[in-house]
Amino acid sequence: FHFIAGLSTGILSASLLQPADLLKTRVQQAHSTSLLQTFRGITQGPNSLRQLWRGTLPSVIRTGFGSALYFSTLNALRQHVSRSNLLASAGMASVVQNNPRRTPSSSLSSSSSLPQLSNLANLTTGAIARASAGLVMMPITVIKVRYESNLYAYRSLLGAGSAILKHEGPRGFFSGFGATAIRDAPYAGLYVVFYEQSKRRLSQLKDATAPVGGEMKRSSSVPINFVSGVLAAGLATALTNPFDAVKTRLQLMPGRYENMVQASRQMVREEGVRSLFDGLGLRMGRKAVSSALAWTLYEEL
């Protein structure tokens, strides 16, 4: 169930938001190019609508199966942590199971269908689940980023894979994995922490005006989950964007940038600190919508 829920939400968000992802990649690949210039360059060219959705297939594969793996792994980890006496004694799973199907005797309603954990447990399980899914999906992630860039002229997934293998070897499929892991693991961990905290605060605000002991209705849990997803994604994205900018450069220009540290130093030296925040607005908007949609559907299905 969790695999299918993650797969469906990942495919939906990737298909709808591909133009934002493509524009982000184009902006990050060249610091001197603004979002407006990039957008005009695409829309004024031939097949502009099709070009905005370039790379949709690898993006759908990567986001769909990546989300499926992430949510499946996250659910398994959270269930394990919530039932583990060892972790409970360490304070990582100190909060009881809390979901919208709780009995009327509960003192507080909740919008969550997931086990409620401590901040440390949320941070750890989110980071492990995202890093694991990222490692498995890394080859298609590299192909996706290069499809979105205008530095490569791949015509098919098979052709892209063959070209990478021929010119860069197997290591080419894992270009930028260090930056990706450092981006994704903290992002996912922080996202779950911010998401659960936001839901808790919003639920408490609702409970202040609702009858004590009442069960939260689905009509109330949906907006709480969605707004929490937007807020959590915005905060987590802003904190991890430098790693995303470095990751893009490593995957697009492996000959110029050798590793994450060297790439970061070179970008700051040549283009300034602002280069580490290229594409922030686009990434925040895309992540806010996609994450809120994915988590809301995931919890409501």
C-alpha positions, 0 to 999 in steps of 0.5 A: 500500500505505501509503495503504491501510494508513494508511486502514484503521488510521485508520478503525479507531482513529477508530471505536473511540476516538470517545467519548474524542475527544468527551469531550476536545473537551467538556472543552476547550471549557469549562474549568469542566467536569470530565471526570466532569461531562461524562460524566454530562451525556452519559450521563444524557441521551437516546440516551446511547450514540449521543451518545458516538459523535456526530461519528464520520463526520467523525472517520473521514473525517478520521482515515482519510484523514489517516492515509493521507496522512500515512503515504504522505507519511512513507514517501516522504520517509523513502525519499527521505532515506535514498537522498539522498547530499546528506542523508547527507553532512549526517548526516541519513540516516547509518543504513543500511536496517534492517528485520526482513527483514535478512540473518542477517549483521546485528549487531543485529535490528530491529522496523522495516520503515522506513528508519532515519534520524537523529533530525534526519531523523526529526523533519523528515520526521515534521513535514512529513508531518503538517503537509501532511496536516493542511492537506489535511484541515483543513476536515473537522477543523473540522467534526469538532470542531464535531460533537463540541461541544454548541455547534453543532447540525449534522445533516449534513456538507453542512449543516455545510459550508453553515453554515460557508461562509455565516456565516464564509466559506472562512476558516471551514474553516481556523479554528485552522490555525496552532495545529493545525500547531504542534501536529501538526508537532512532535507527529509529529516528536517521535513519530517520534523517540521511537518509533524511539529506543524501538524501538532501546532495546527491541530492544537489550534483547532482543538482549542475551538473544538469539543474536547475528546472529539475525533478530527474529521477528514475535512479538517485533517486534509488542510492541516496536512497540506499546509503543514507540508507546504511550511515544512518543505519551504523551511527544509528546502531553504536550509539545504539548497546549497547542496542542491546547487552543488549537486547539479554542477557535479552531475552536469560538469563532472570534468570541471568539478571533481568533488563537493568540497572543490565544487563549493569552493570554486563556485563561491570563488568565481560566482559568489555565495549567491551561486549556492542559492541559485534556483531557490525560489523555484525549488521552494515552490516545487518542493512545497507543492509536490511534498504537500501533495504527496504527504496529504495523499499519502496520509489520506489514501 
